Amino acid sequence: MPLHHRLKARSPALPQSAPAFGDHFRTDLRTWALGRVPGDGT
């Protein structure tokens, strides 16, 4: 059984926190990517 499935089975909080982690990751990735655009002026 993959580790992710074992953790989900043992911890009900993991599935609830996964979407929040995904949103936070997307926000950080977007901020990082926009900061790397040349000529952005920031």
BARO-238190 format. One record per residue (C-alpha): x, y, z; residue number from 1; residue in one letter. Coordinates in Angstrom, 3 decimals, always signed. Layout:
BEGIN
         u         v         w  fido  nuke
         X         Y         Z   NUM     A
...
***
This chain:
BEGIN
         u         v         w  fido  nuke
    +0.000    +0.000    +0.000     1     M
    +1.503    +3.398    -0.926     2     P
    +2.589    +5.634    +1.925     3     L
    -0.005    +8.320    +1.122     4     H
    -2.866    +5.824    +1.438     5     H
    -1.493    +4.477    +4.709     6     R
    -1.247    +7.975    +6.149     7     L
    -4.780    +8.842    +5.013     8     K
    -6.091    +5.682    +6.635     9     A
    -4.366    +6.474    +9.928    10     R
    -4.915   +10.243   +10.096    11     S
    -8.292   +11.783    +9.223    12     P
    -6.690   +15.246    +9.422    13     A
    -4.408   +14.558    +6.434    14     L
    -7.140   +14.570    +3.760    15     P
    -8.538   +17.776    +5.270    16     Q
    -5.165   +19.536    +5.230    17     S
    -4.165   +18.398    +1.720    18     A
    -6.319   +20.959    -0.167    19     P
    -5.015   +23.780    +2.042    20     A
    -1.449   +22.666    +1.364    21     F
    -2.164   +22.606    -2.381    22     G
    -3.581   +26.128    -2.291    23     D
    -0.593   +27.404    -0.317    24     H
    +1.821   +25.710    -2.737    25     F
    +0.073   +27.243    -5.777    26     R
    +0.185   +30.705    -4.180    27     T
    +3.893   +30.367    -3.388    28     D
    +4.631   +29.033    -6.872    29     L
    +2.741   +31.892    -8.529    30     R
    +4.574   +34.464    -6.385    31     T
    +7.918   +32.888    -7.210    32     W
    +7.177   +32.672   -10.923    33     A
    +5.948   +36.265   -11.170    34     L
    +9.078   +37.426    -9.354    35     G
   +11.211   +35.780   -12.040    36     R
    +9.557   +37.546   -14.993    37     V
   +12.138   +39.917   -16.509    38     P
   +11.107   +43.539   -16.830    39     G
    +8.441   +43.234   -14.159    40     D
    +9.767   +46.352   -12.384    41     G
    +9.382   +44.919    -8.876    42     T
***
